[in-house]
């Protein structure tokens, strides 16, 4: 079992959630129950799944939850692109969020591969 709070990937993805919430506060009010909500839910899903996987009894289970977190990260990436193209996100905010998200995706890939290699 891993202590998720000590994992840099969890810390970074949790920080991304806070950033996403702040950057989506200015979205149009009519989007609160659609794109804003979807973006926030996708973002929250990333550290939540990492934490849940760490609470499981095996690295195999953790790998499965890292896969789910990775799927959520790509969902979030798509939603951020849409928000940017709709001009809900400035280019600066989009670039900042996208760079942080891509780093989390790289970390997830590396952590997952380390766990797989440990299993074999």
N, CA, C and O atoms as a Tinker XYZ file with bonds, in Angstrom:
   480  protein
     1  N      0.845000   -1.176000    0.000000    73     2
     2  CA     0.000000    0.000000    0.000000    64     1     3
     3  C      0.897000    1.249000    0.000000    63     2     4     5
     4  O      1.896000    1.303000    0.717000    81     3
     5  N      0.531000    2.237000   -0.803000    73     3     6
     6  CA     1.293000    3.476000   -0.938000    64     5     7
     7  C      0.565000    4.596000   -0.187000    63     6     8     9
     8  O     -0.665000    4.618000   -0.133000    81     7
     9  N      1.329000    5.517000    0.388000    73     7    10
    10  CA     0.736000    6.702000    0.994000    64     9    11
    11  C      0.569000    7.732000   -0.112000    63    10    12    13
    12  O      1.541000    8.358000   -0.534000    81    11
    13  N     -0.658000    7.910000   -0.582000    73    11    14
    14  CA    -0.900000    8.770000   -1.736000    64    13    15
    15  C     -0.464000   10.208000   -1.496000    63    14    16    17
    16  O     -0.045000   10.885000   -2.435000    81    15
    17  N     -0.554000   10.687000   -0.267000    73    15    18
    18  CA    -0.195000   12.077000    0.027000    64    17    19
    19  C      1.288000   12.348000   -0.195000    63    18    20    21
    20  O      1.688000   13.498000   -0.376000    81    19
    21  N      2.098000   11.306000   -0.184000    73    19    22
    22  CA     3.532000   11.453000   -0.405000    64    21    23
    23  C      3.912000   11.369000   -1.876000    63    22    24    25
    24  O      5.051000   11.659000   -2.240000    81    23
    25  N      2.979000   10.979000   -2.712000    73    23    26
    26  CA     3.264000   10.834000   -4.147000    64    25    27
    27  C      3.192000   12.183000   -4.854000    63    26    28    29
    28  O      2.207000   12.912000   -4.733000    81    27
    29  N      4.247000   12.499000   -5.592000    73    27    30
    30  CA     4.305000   13.762000   -6.342000    64    29    31
    31  C      3.179000   13.831000   -7.378000    63    30    32    33
    32  O      2.623000   14.902000   -7.618000    81    31
    33  N      2.848000   12.709000   -7.982000    73    31    34
    34  CA     1.764000   12.702000   -8.973000    64    33    35
    35  C      0.429000   13.081000   -8.329000    63    34    36    37
    36  O     -0.369000   13.802000   -8.929000    81    35
    37  N      0.188000   12.597000   -7.113000    73    35    38
    38  CA    -1.055000   12.959000   -6.423000    64    37    39
    39  C     -1.026000   14.430000   -6.044000    63    38    40    41
    40  O     -2.018000   15.135000   -6.229000    81    39
    41  N      0.096000   14.903000   -5.518000    73    39    42
    42  CA     0.219000   16.308000   -5.133000    64    41    43
    43  C     -0.004000   17.231000   -6.327000    63    42    44    45
    44  O     -0.739000   18.214000   -6.231000    81    43
    45  N      0.633000   16.910000   -7.453000    73    43    46
    46  CA     0.489000   17.733000   -8.648000    64    45    47
    47  C     -0.940000   17.704000   -9.185000    63    46    48    49
    48  O     -1.473000   18.735000   -9.595000    81    47
    49  N     -1.555000   16.528000   -9.181000    73    47    50
    50  CA    -2.918000   16.441000   -9.712000    64    49    51
    51  C     -3.921000   17.114000   -8.779000    63    50    52    53
    52  O     -4.917000   17.669000   -9.243000    81    51
    53  N     -3.675000   17.072000   -7.486000    73    51    54
    54  CA    -4.533000   17.787000   -6.531000    64    53    55
    55  C     -4.392000   19.293000   -6.750000    63    54    56    57
    56  O     -5.385000   20.020000   -6.726000    81    55
    57  N     -3.165000   19.762000   -6.963000    73    55    58
    58  CA    -2.941000   21.186000   -7.243000    64    57    59
    59  C     -3.611000   21.605000   -8.546000    63    58    60    61
    60  O     -4.119000   22.720000   -8.658000    81    59
    61  N     -3.610000   20.709000   -9.528000    73    59    62
    62  CA    -4.282000   20.999000  -10.793000    64    61    63
    63  C     -5.780000   21.193000  -10.576000    63    62    64    65
    64  O     -6.387000   22.064000  -11.199000    81    63
    65  N     -6.374000   20.399000   -9.710000    73    63    66
    66  CA    -7.804000   20.545000   -9.410000    64    65    67
    67  C     -8.087000   21.945000   -8.884000    63    66    68    69
    68  O     -9.025000   22.602000   -9.336000    81    67
    69  N     -7.290000   22.398000   -7.944000    73    67    70
    70  CA    -7.480000   23.731000   -7.371000    64    69    71
    71  C     -7.370000   24.785000   -8.468000    63    70    72    73
    72  O     -8.169000   25.718000   -8.535000    81    71
    73  N     -6.373000   24.618000   -9.318000    73    71    74
    74  CA    -6.159000   25.548000  -10.430000    64    73    75
    75  C     -7.340000   25.529000  -11.402000    63    74    76    77
    76  O     -7.798000   26.578000  -11.855000    81    75
    77  N     -7.829000   24.327000  -11.717000    73    75    78
    78  CA    -8.972000   24.196000  -12.625000    64    77    79
    79  C    -10.197000   24.897000  -12.040000    63    78    80    81
    80  O    -10.902000   25.610000  -12.754000    81    79
    81  N    -10.452000   24.700000  -10.759000    73    79    82
    82  CA   -11.595000   25.370000  -10.125000    64    81    83
    83  C    -11.470000   26.884000  -10.235000    63    82    84    85
    84  O    -12.445000   27.570000  -10.540000    81    83
    85  N    -10.294000   27.395000   -9.990000    73    83    86
    86  CA   -10.091000   28.853000  -10.060000    64    85    87
    87  C    -10.233000   29.384000  -11.477000    63    86    88    89
    88  O    -10.805000   30.452000  -11.699000    81    87
    89  N     -9.702000   28.624000  -12.440000    73    87    90
    90  CA    -9.742000   29.086000  -13.831000    64    89    91
    91  C    -11.140000   28.951000  -14.439000    63    90    92    93
    92  O    -11.448000   29.634000  -15.416000    81    91
    93  N    -11.977000   28.095000  -13.889000    73    91    94
    94  CA   -13.334000   27.930000  -14.435000    64    93    95
    95  C    -14.366000   28.811000  -13.726000    63    94    96    97
    96  O    -15.532000   28.830000  -14.122000    81    95
    97  N    -13.956000   29.537000  -12.688000    73    95    98
    98  CA   -14.898000   30.422000  -11.987000    64    97    99
    99  C    -15.483000   31.484000  -12.907000    63    98   100   101
   100  O    -16.610000   31.934000  -12.702000    81    99
   101  N    -14.722000   31.884000  -13.919000    73    99   102
   102  CA   -15.164000   32.951000  -14.813000    64   101   103
   103  C    -15.930000   32.437000  -16.036000    63   102   104   105
   104  O    -16.319000   33.226000  -16.897000    81   103
   105  N    -16.148000   31.129000  -16.115000    73   103   106
   106  CA   -16.918000   30.584000  -17.235000    64   105   107
   107  C    -18.342000   31.140000  -17.184000    63   106   108   109
   108  O    -18.829000   31.508000  -16.115000    81   107
   109  N    -19.004000   31.201000  -18.336000    73   107   110
   110  CA   -20.387000   31.692000  -18.344000    64   109   111
   111  C    -21.271000   30.897000  -17.376000    63   110   112   113
   112  O    -21.141000   29.678000  -17.263000    81   111
   113  N    -22.152000   31.587000  -16.697000    73   111   114
   114  CA   -23.010000   30.948000  -15.693000    64   113   115
   115  C    -23.880000   29.848000  -16.299000    63   114   116   117
   116  O    -24.206000   28.875000  -15.619000    81   115
   117  N    -24.255000   29.991000  -17.561000    73   115   118
   118  CA   -25.085000   28.951000  -18.193000    64   117   119
   119  C    -24.311000   27.656000  -18.412000    63   118   120   121
   120  O    -24.905000   26.627000  -18.735000    81   119
   121  N    -22.998000   27.695000  -18.241000    73   119   122
   122  CA   -22.158000   26.502000  -18.390000    64   121   123
   123  C    -21.926000   25.765000  -17.069000    63   122   124   125
   124  O    -21.289000   24.712000  -17.062000    81   123
   125  N    -22.423000   26.292000  -15.966000    73   123   126
   126  CA   -22.119000   25.729000  -14.650000    64   125   127
   127  C    -22.532000   24.257000  -14.537000    63   126   128   129
   128  O    -21.858000   23.483000  -13.858000    81   127
   129  N    -23.618000   23.864000  -15.185000    73   127   130
   130  CA   -24.084000   22.482000  -15.082000    64   129   131
   131  C    -23.684000   21.636000  -16.286000    63   130   132   133
   132  O    -24.096000   20.481000  -16.399000    81   131
   133  N    -22.890000   22.199000  -17.177000    73   131   134
   134  CA   -22.453000   21.417000  -18.331000    64   133   135
   135  C    -20.927000   21.390000  -18.392000    63   134   136   137
   136  O    -20.299000   20.620000  -17.664000    81   135
   137  N    -20.324000   22.207000  -19.240000    73   135   138
   138  CA   -18.876000   22.106000  -19.446000    64   137   139
   139  C    -18.081000   22.398000  -18.166000    63   138   140   141
   140  O    -17.106000   21.704000  -17.876000    81   139
   141  N    -18.483000   23.402000  -17.412000    73   139   142
   142  CA   -17.767000   23.712000  -16.164000    64   141   143
   143  C    -17.780000   22.503000  -15.230000    63   142   144   145
   144  O    -16.747000   22.112000  -14.687000    81   143
   145  N    -18.948000   21.927000  -15.056000    73   143   146
   146  CA   -19.091000   20.766000  -14.180000    64   145   147
   147  C    -18.280000   19.574000  -14.696000    63   146   148   149
   148  O    -17.624000   18.886000  -13.914000    81   147
   149  N    -18.325000   19.331000  -16.002000    73   147   150
   150  CA   -17.582000   18.211000  -16.573000    64   149   151
   151  C    -16.079000   18.384000  -16.391000    63   150   152   153
   152  O    -15.377000   17.431000  -16.053000    81   151
   153  N    -15.587000   19.597000  -16.615000    73   151   154
   154  CA   -14.157000   19.870000  -16.452000    64   153   155
   155  C    -13.746000   19.627000  -15.009000    63   154   156   157
   156  O    -12.732000   18.980000  -14.745000    81   155
   157  N    -14.522000   20.137000  -14.093000    73   155   158
   158  CA   -14.184000   19.985000  -12.674000    64   157   159
   159  C    -14.236000   18.523000  -12.244000    63   158   160   161
   160  O    -13.372000   18.069000  -11.494000    81   159
   161  N    -15.230000   17.789000  -12.707000    73   159   162
   162  CA   -15.349000   16.378000  -12.340000    64   161   163
   163  C    -14.188000   15.556000  -12.904000    63   162   164   165
   164  O    -13.655000   14.679000  -12.224000    81   163
   165  N    -13.806000   15.840000  -14.132000    73   163   166
   166  CA   -12.660000   15.130000  -14.729000    64   165   167
   167  C    -11.389000   15.421000  -13.949000    63   166   168   169
   168  O    -10.591000   14.521000  -13.687000    81   167
   169  N    -11.206000   16.679000  -13.581000    73   167   170
   170  CA   -10.006000   17.060000  -12.828000    64   169   171
   171  C     -9.980000   16.366000  -11.467000    63   170   172   173
   172  O     -8.951000   15.818000  -11.072000    81   171
   173  N    -11.092000   16.385000  -10.753000    73   171   174
   174  CA   -11.166000   15.760000   -9.426000    64   173   175
   175  C    -10.944000   14.253000   -9.517000    63   174   176   177
   176  O    -10.404000   13.646000   -8.593000    81   175
   177  N    -11.348000   13.665000  -10.601000    73   175   178
   178  CA   -11.217000   12.223000  -10.781000    64   177   179
   179  C     -9.760000   11.764000  -10.790000    63   178   180   181
   180  O     -9.464000   10.640000  -10.382000    81   179
   181  N     -8.857000   12.615000  -11.245000    73   179   182
   182  CA    -7.452000   12.201000  -11.368000    64   181   183
   183  C     -6.833000   11.901000  -10.003000    63   182   184   185
   184  O     -6.414000   10.767000   -9.774000    81   183
   185  N     -6.758000   12.877000   -9.082000    73   183   186
   186  CA    -6.159000   12.539000   -7.785000    64   185   187
   187  C     -7.012000   11.573000   -6.971000    63   186   188   189
   188  O     -6.485000   10.807000   -6.164000    81   187
   189  N     -8.319000   11.605000   -7.178000    73   187   190
   190  CA    -9.198000   10.692000   -6.444000    64   189   191
   191  C     -8.913000    9.240000   -6.798000    63   190   192   193
   192  O     -8.860000    8.385000   -5.915000    81   191
   193  N     -8.730000    8.957000   -8.074000    73   191   194
   194  CA    -8.429000    7.583000   -8.488000    64   193   195
   195  C     -7.032000    7.153000   -8.075000    63   194   196   197
   196  O     -6.811000    5.987000   -7.751000    81   195
   197  N     -6.090000    8.085000   -8.084000    73   195   198
   198  CA    -4.747000    7.755000   -7.595000    64   197   199
   199  C     -4.832000    7.379000   -6.122000    63   198   200   201
   200  O     -4.250000    6.380000   -5.701000    81   199
   201  N     -5.550000    8.169000   -5.344000    73   199   202
   202  CA    -5.699000    7.893000   -3.910000    64   201   203
   203  C     -6.417000    6.569000   -3.683000    63   202   204   205
   204  O     -6.000000    5.771000   -2.843000    81   203
   205  N     -7.487000    6.334000   -4.424000    73   203   206
   206  CA    -8.223000    5.079000   -4.249000    64   205   207
   207  C     -7.349000    3.881000   -4.584000    63   206   208   209
   208  O     -7.361000    2.878000   -3.871000    81   207
   209  N     -6.584000    3.987000   -5.676000    73   207   210
   210  CA    -5.691000    2.896000   -6.048000    64   209   211
   211  C     -4.637000    2.626000   -4.994000    63   210   212   213
   212  O     -4.273000    1.475000   -4.751000    81   211
   213  N     -4.145000    3.686000   -4.367000    73   211   214
   214  CA    -3.146000    3.526000   -3.295000    64   213   215
   215  C     -3.736000    2.831000   -2.079000    63   214   216   217
   216  O     -3.017000    2.187000   -1.316000    81   215
   217  N     -5.030000    2.961000   -1.903000    73   215   218
   218  CA    -5.685000    2.327000   -0.765000    64   217   219
   219  C     -6.007000    0.868000   -0.984000    63   218   220   221
   220  O     -6.455000    0.186000   -0.062000    81   219
   221  N     -5.790000    0.387000   -2.170000    73   219   222
   222  CA    -6.038000   -1.023000   -2.470000    64   221   223
   223  C     -4.883000   -1.873000   -1.982000    63   222   224   225
   224  O     -3.837000   -1.354000   -1.591000    81   223
   225  N     -5.073000   -3.155000   -2.006000    73   223   226
   226  CA    -4.091000   -4.065000   -1.419000    64   225   227
   227  C     -3.001000   -4.535000   -2.360000    63   226   228   229
   228  O     -2.118000   -5.288000   -1.948000    81   227
   229  N     -3.040000   -4.113000   -3.604000    73   227   230
   230  CA    -2.028000   -4.634000   -4.527000    64   229   231
   231  C     -1.635000   -3.594000   -5.561000    63   230   232   233
   232  O     -2.398000   -2.678000   -5.871000    81   231
   233  N     -0.435000   -3.754000   -6.082000    73   231   234
   234  CA     0.030000   -2.882000   -7.158000    64   233   235
   235  C     -0.796000   -3.090000   -8.424000    63   234   236   237
   236  O     -0.968000   -2.164000   -9.217000    81   235
   237  N     -1.305000   -4.303000   -8.610000    73   235   238
   238  CA    -2.158000   -4.581000   -9.771000    64   237   239
   239  C     -3.416000   -3.710000   -9.722000    63   238   240   241
   240  O     -3.836000   -3.153000  -10.737000    81   239
   241  N     -4.012000   -3.599000   -8.530000    73   239   242
   242  CA    -5.183000   -2.725000   -8.378000    64   241   243
   243  C     -4.801000   -1.264000   -8.591000    63   242   244   245
   244  O     -5.544000   -0.510000   -9.219000    81   243
   245  N     -3.649000   -0.868000   -8.070000    73   243   246
   246  CA    -3.197000    0.513000   -8.237000    64   245   247
   247  C     -3.025000    0.833000   -9.720000    63   246   248   249
   248  O     -3.413000    1.910000  -10.173000    81   247
   249  N     -2.452000   -0.089000  -10.467000    73   247   250
   250  CA    -2.272000    0.114000  -11.910000    64   249   251
   251  C     -3.625000    0.363000  -12.583000    63   250   252   253
   252  O     -3.752000    1.237000  -13.440000    81   251
   253  N     -4.624000   -0.413000  -12.184000    73   251   254
   254  CA    -5.967000   -0.236000  -12.759000    64   253   255
   255  C     -6.504000    1.170000  -12.478000    63   254   256   257
   256  O     -7.088000    1.803000  -13.358000    81   255
   257  N     -6.307000    1.652000  -11.258000    73   255   258
   258  CA    -6.790000    2.993000  -10.914000    64   257   259
   259  C     -5.955000    4.087000  -11.572000    63   258   260   261
   260  O     -6.471000    5.164000  -11.871000    81   259
   261  N     -4.670000    3.821000  -11.800000    73   259   262
   262  CA    -3.855000    4.773000  -12.555000    64   261   263
   263  C     -4.353000    4.870000  -13.995000    63   262   264   265
   264  O     -4.341000    5.946000  -14.593000    81   263
   265  N     -4.793000    3.735000  -14.547000    73   263   266
   266  CA    -5.383000    3.744000  -15.886000    64   265   267
   267  C     -6.645000    4.598000  -15.921000    63   266   268   269
   268  O     -6.862000    5.351000  -16.870000    81   267
   269  N     -7.468000    4.483000  -14.900000    73   267   270
   270  CA    -8.689000    5.285000  -14.824000    64   269   271
   271  C     -8.332000    6.768000  -14.696000    63   270   272   273
   272  O     -8.935000    7.613000  -15.358000    81   271
   273  N     -7.355000    7.081000  -13.846000    73   271   274
   274  CA    -6.906000    8.468000  -13.687000    64   273   275
   275  C     -6.375000    9.010000  -15.012000    63   274   276   277
   276  O     -6.611000   10.165000  -15.363000    81   275
   277  N     -5.655000    8.159000  -15.739000    73   275   278
   278  CA    -5.128000    8.583000  -17.034000    64   277   279
   279  C     -6.257000    8.867000  -18.019000    63   278   280   281
   280  O     -6.203000    9.840000  -18.772000    81   279
   281  N     -7.273000    8.019000  -18.009000    73   279   282
   282  CA    -8.432000    8.272000  -18.868000    64   281   283
   283  C     -9.091000    9.595000  -18.530000    63   282   284   285
   284  O     -9.479000   10.346000  -19.425000    81   283
   285  N     -9.219000    9.883000  -17.252000    73   283   286
   286  CA    -9.797000   11.161000  -16.818000    64   285   287
   287  C     -8.935000   12.335000  -17.259000    63   286   288   289
   288  O     -9.455000   13.403000  -17.580000    81   287
   289  N     -7.616000   12.138000  -17.276000    73   287   290
   290  CA    -6.726000   13.224000  -17.696000    64   289   291
   291  C     -6.918000   13.552000  -19.172000    63   290   292   293
   292  O     -6.855000   14.718000  -19.563000    81   291
   293  N     -7.151000   12.534000  -19.991000    73   291   294
   294  CA    -7.385000   12.784000  -21.412000    64   293   295
   295  C     -8.777000   13.369000  -21.647000    63   294   296   297
   296  O     -8.975000   14.167000  -22.563000    81   295
   297  N     -9.727000   12.972000  -20.822000    73   295   298
   298  CA   -11.048000   13.588000  -20.867000    64   297   299
   299  C    -10.921000   15.081000  -20.538000    63   298   300   301
   300  O    -11.482000   15.928000  -21.232000    81   299
   301  N    -10.181000   15.386000  -19.477000    73   299   302
   302  CA    -9.967000   16.777000  -19.083000    64   301   303
   303  C     -9.253000   17.542000  -20.187000    63   302   304   305
   304  O     -9.614000   18.679000  -20.489000    81   303
   305  N     -8.257000   16.936000  -20.780000    73   303   306
   306  CA    -7.520000   17.606000  -21.861000    64   305   307
   307  C     -8.463000   18.008000  -22.997000    63   306   308   309
   308  O     -8.379000   19.122000  -23.514000    81   307
   309  N     -9.346000   17.110000  -23.377000    73   307   310
   310  CA   -10.318000   17.398000  -24.431000    64   309   311
   311  C    -11.239000   18.545000  -24.032000    63   310   312   313
   312  O    -11.500000   19.444000  -24.832000    81   311
   313  N    -11.721000   18.513000  -22.814000    73   311   314
   314  CA   -12.632000   19.556000  -22.346000    64   313   315
   315  C    -11.946000   20.917000  -22.261000    63   314   316   317
   316  O    -12.568000   21.942000  -22.540000    81   315
   317  N    -10.682000   20.933000  -21.882000    73   315   318
   318  CA    -9.937000   22.201000  -21.845000    64   317   319
   319  C     -9.738000   22.764000  -23.249000    63   318   320   321
   320  O     -9.816000   23.976000  -23.449000    81   319
   321  N     -9.482000   21.897000  -24.213000    73   319   322
   322  CA    -9.359000   22.339000  -25.607000    64   321   323
   323  C    -10.664000   22.984000  -26.063000    63   322   324   325
   324  O    -10.661000   24.052000  -26.674000    81   323
   325  N    -11.776000   22.323000  -25.759000    73   323   326
   326  CA   -13.085000   22.864000  -26.138000    64   325   327
   327  C    -13.329000   24.213000  -25.463000    63   326   328   329
   328  O    -13.773000   25.166000  -26.104000    81   327
   329  N    -13.034000   24.286000  -24.157000    73   327   330
   330  CA   -13.233000   25.548000  -23.428000    64   329   331
   331  C    -12.370000   26.662000  -24.018000    63   330   332   333
   332  O    -12.806000   27.810000  -24.112000    81   331
   333  N    -11.158000   26.321000  -24.411000    73   331   334
   334  CA   -10.279000   27.321000  -25.021000    64   333   335
   335  C    -10.822000   27.773000  -26.369000    63   334   336   337
   336  O    -10.835000   28.968000  -26.668000    81   335
   337  N    -11.269000   26.823000  -27.181000    73   335   338
   338  CA   -11.804000   27.174000  -28.502000    64   337   339
   339  C    -13.099000   27.978000  -28.403000    63   338   340   341
   340  O    -13.409000   28.774000  -29.289000    81   339
   341  N    -13.846000   27.769000  -27.330000    73   339   342
   342  CA   -15.052000   28.570000  -27.089000    64   341   343
   343  C    -14.715000   29.911000  -26.449000    63   342   344   345
   344  O    -15.602000   30.727000  -26.196000    81   343
   345  N    -13.433000   30.133000  -26.191000    73   343   346
   346  CA   -12.914000   31.358000  -25.583000    64   345   347
   347  C    -13.382000   31.555000  -24.148000    63   346   348   349
   348  O    -13.513000   32.682000  -23.672000    81   347
   349  N    -13.637000   30.429000  -23.460000    73   347   350
   350  CA   -13.923000   30.485000  -22.023000    64   349   351
   351  C    -12.613000   30.553000  -21.234000    63   350   352   353
   352  O    -12.570000   31.080000  -20.122000    81   351
   353  N    -11.543000   30.007000  -21.830000    73   351   354
   354  CA   -10.213000   30.021000  -21.224000    64   353   355
   355  C     -9.292000   30.862000  -22.091000    63   354   356   357
   356  O     -9.250000   30.688000  -23.309000    81   355
   357  N     -8.560000   31.767000  -21.473000    73   355   358
   358  CA    -7.566000   32.537000  -22.220000    64   357   359
   359  C     -6.447000   31.603000  -22.677000    63   358   360   361
   360  O     -6.288000   30.504000  -22.147000    81   359
   361  N     -5.690000   32.043000  -23.647000    73   359   362
   362  CA    -4.570000   31.233000  -24.130000    64   361   363
   363  C     -3.572000   30.971000  -23.014000    63   362   364   365
   364  O     -3.069000   29.855000  -22.884000    81   363
   365  N     -3.280000   31.981000  -22.210000    73   363   366
   366  CA    -2.332000   31.804000  -21.098000    64   365   367
   367  C     -2.831000   30.757000  -20.103000    63   366   368   369
   368  O     -2.073000   29.882000  -19.687000    81   367
   369  N     -4.094000   30.848000  -19.728000    73   367   370
   370  CA    -4.655000   29.876000  -18.786000    64   369   371
   371  C     -4.695000   28.477000  -19.379000    63   370   372   373
   372  O     -4.407000   27.494000  -18.696000    81   371
   373  N     -5.051000   28.394000  -20.648000    73   371   374
   374  CA    -5.087000   27.091000  -21.312000    64   373   375
   375  C     -3.696000   26.463000  -21.346000    63   374   376   377
   376  O     -3.531000   25.293000  -20.998000    81   375
   377  N     -2.703000   27.233000  -21.762000    73   375   378
   378  CA    -1.330000   26.718000  -21.858000    64   377   379
   379  C     -0.848000   26.251000  -20.482000    63   378   380   381
   380  O     -0.245000   25.185000  -20.360000    81   379
   381  N     -1.111000   27.041000  -19.465000    73   379   382
   382  CA    -0.694000   26.693000  -18.101000    64   381   383
   383  C     -1.326000   25.366000  -17.661000    63   382   384   385
   384  O     -0.627000   24.471000  -17.184000    81   383
   385  N     -2.637000   25.244000  -17.822000    73   383   386
   386  CA    -3.326000   24.017000  -17.413000    64   385   387
   387  C     -2.877000   22.833000  -18.254000    63   386   388   389
   388  O     -2.658000   21.741000  -17.729000    81   387
   389  N     -2.741000   23.043000  -19.548000    73   387   390
   390  CA    -2.352000   21.963000  -20.456000    64   389   391
   391  C     -0.947000   21.449000  -20.140000    63   390   392   393
   392  O     -0.720000   20.239000  -20.145000    81   391
   393  N     -0.012000   22.344000  -19.867000    73   391   394
   394  CA     1.346000   21.921000  -19.526000    64   393   395
   395  C      1.357000   21.114000  -18.233000    63   394   396   397
   396  O      2.031000   20.087000  -18.147000    81   395
   397  N      0.620000   21.571000  -17.234000    73   395   398
   398  CA     0.561000   20.833000  -15.967000    64   397   399
   399  C     -0.092000   19.472000  -16.148000    63   398   400   401
   400  O      0.347000   18.481000  -15.565000    81   399
   401  N     -1.134000   19.431000  -16.954000    73   399   402
   402  CA    -1.830000   18.174000  -17.219000    64   401   403
   403  C     -0.925000   17.193000  -17.955000    63   402   404   405
   404  O     -0.907000   16.007000  -17.626000    81   403
   405  N     -0.189000   17.662000  -18.927000    73   403   406
   406  CA     0.720000   16.785000  -19.673000    64   405   407
   407  C      1.816000   16.223000  -18.766000    63   406   408   409
   408  O      2.228000   15.074000  -18.927000    81   407
   409  N      2.283000   17.029000  -17.818000    73   407   410
   410  CA     3.279000   16.539000  -16.871000    64   409   411
   411  C      2.684000   15.433000  -16.003000    63   410   412   413
   412  O      3.351000   14.436000  -15.729000    81   411
   413  N      1.453000   15.599000  -15.574000    73   411   414
   414  CA     0.770000   14.569000  -14.786000    64   413   415
   415  C      0.614000   13.294000  -15.617000    63   414   416   417
   416  O      0.796000   12.192000  -15.099000    81   415
   417  N      0.285000   13.433000  -16.884000    73   415   418
   418  CA     0.161000   12.268000  -17.755000    64   417   419
   419  C      1.497000   11.532000  -17.881000    63   418   420   421
   420  O      1.531000   10.302000  -17.863000    81   419
   421  N      2.599000   12.283000  -18.008000    73   419   422
   422  CA     3.930000   11.664000  -18.080000    64   421   423
   423  C      4.260000   10.947000  -16.772000    63   422   424   425
   424  O      4.788000    9.835000  -16.783000    81   423
   425  N      3.946000   11.589000  -15.648000    73   423   426
   426  CA     4.213000   10.983000  -14.346000    64   425   427
   427  C      3.398000    9.703000  -14.172000    63   426   428   429
   428  O      3.898000    8.699000  -13.663000    81   427
   429  N      2.150000    9.753000  -14.597000    73   427   430
   430  CA     1.283000    8.580000  -14.496000    64   429   431
   431  C      1.877000    7.428000  -15.301000    63   430   432   433
   432  O      1.956000    6.299000  -14.816000    81   431
   433  N      2.285000    7.713000  -16.507000    73   431   434
   434  CA     2.868000    6.693000  -17.378000    64   433   435
   435  C      4.109000    6.074000  -16.725000    63   434   436   437
   436  O      4.268000    4.853000  -16.710000    81   435
   437  N      4.985000    6.928000  -16.188000    73   435   438
   438  CA     6.198000    6.432000  -15.549000    64   437   439
   439  C      5.920000    5.610000  -14.305000    63   438   440   441
   440  O      6.518000    4.551000  -14.110000    81   439
   441  N      5.010000    6.095000  -13.457000    73   439   442
   442  CA     4.663000    5.387000  -12.230000    64   441   443
   443  C      4.048000    4.032000  -12.565000    63   442   444   445
   444  O      4.388000    3.015000  -11.961000    81   443
   445  N      3.145000    4.035000  -13.529000    73   443   446
   446  CA     2.478000    2.802000  -13.961000    64   445   447
   447  C      3.505000    1.792000  -14.483000    63   446   448   449
   448  O      3.458000    0.615000  -14.125000    81   447
   449  N      4.429000    2.250000  -15.326000    73   447   450
   450  CA     5.452000    1.346000  -15.878000    64   449   451
   451  C      6.360000    0.794000  -14.791000    63   450   452   453
   452  O      6.750000   -0.373000  -14.847000    81   451
   453  N      6.701000    1.609000  -13.807000    73   451   454
   454  CA     7.517000    1.113000  -12.689000    64   453   455
   455  C      6.786000    0.013000  -11.933000    63   454   456   457
   456  O      7.386000   -0.996000  -11.562000    81   455
   457  N      5.517000    0.203000  -11.709000    73   455   458
   458  CA     4.717000   -0.815000  -11.008000    64   457   459
   459  C      4.626000   -2.099000  -11.829000    63   458   460   461
   460  O      4.744000   -3.197000  -11.285000    81   459
   461  N      4.419000   -1.961000  -13.125000    73   459   462
   462  CA     4.342000   -3.145000  -14.000000    64   461   463
   463  C      5.664000   -3.904000  -13.981000    63   462   464   465
   464  O      5.684000   -5.130000  -13.874000    81   463
   465  N      6.760000   -3.172000  -14.085000    73   463   466
   466  CA     8.080000   -3.810000  -14.077000    64   465   467
   467  C      8.338000   -4.514000  -12.741000    63   466   468   469
   468  O      8.982000   -5.562000  -12.705000    81   467
   469  N      7.845000   -3.948000  -11.664000    73   467   470
   470  CA     8.011000   -4.554000  -10.346000    64   469   471
   471  C      7.241000   -5.860000  -10.231000    63   470   472   473
   472  O      7.665000   -6.777000   -9.527000    81   471
   473  N      6.101000   -5.945000  -10.927000    73   471   474
   474  CA     5.283000   -7.146000  -10.898000    64   473   475
   475  C      5.914000   -8.299000  -11.667000    63   474   476   477
   476  O      5.636000   -9.463000  -11.379000    81   475
   477  N      6.749000   -7.989000  -12.630000    73   475   478
   478  CA     7.328000   -9.036000  -13.494000    64   477   479
   479  C      8.675000   -9.467000  -13.022000    63   478   480
   480  O      9.295000  -10.335000  -13.635000    81   479
